[in-house]
Amino acid sequence: MLEYILRLLILLPIVGGMAWGSLWLWKRVQMGVPLGPQKQGRPVEMIGVLPLGPGTKLAVVEFAGQQILLSVSRNGVTRLADNREGDFHVD
């Protein structure tokens, strides 16, 4: 019985840590946040992502020095606004 309790005390935190880690990783991937270091010189850069619901997000990307607001859904990507027209302001 003592051996069972010792195994439980060792394995339970390991399994809990793996569950927490997988949920953390899933959240990062769903939000579109890059996991590794950014490469310099990329033509498109993700500024921010706001999940609105299942399969729907608002994203701000920077391309050629211009910030563009996009709606991303399962049906496709739609440009909503960009900085040059003064449609929105990003702090």
Sequence and secondary structure as in RCSB ss.txt:
>XXXX:A:sequence
MLEYILRLLILLPIVGGMAWGSLWLWKRVQMGVPLGPQKQGRPVEMIGVLPLGPGTKLAVVEFAGQQILLSVSRN
GVTRLADNREGDFHVD
>XXXX:A:secstr
 HHHHHHHHHHHHHHHHHHHHHHHHHHHHHHT   S   TT SEEEEEEEEEETTEEEEEEEETTEEEEEEEETT
EEEEEEEGGGT     
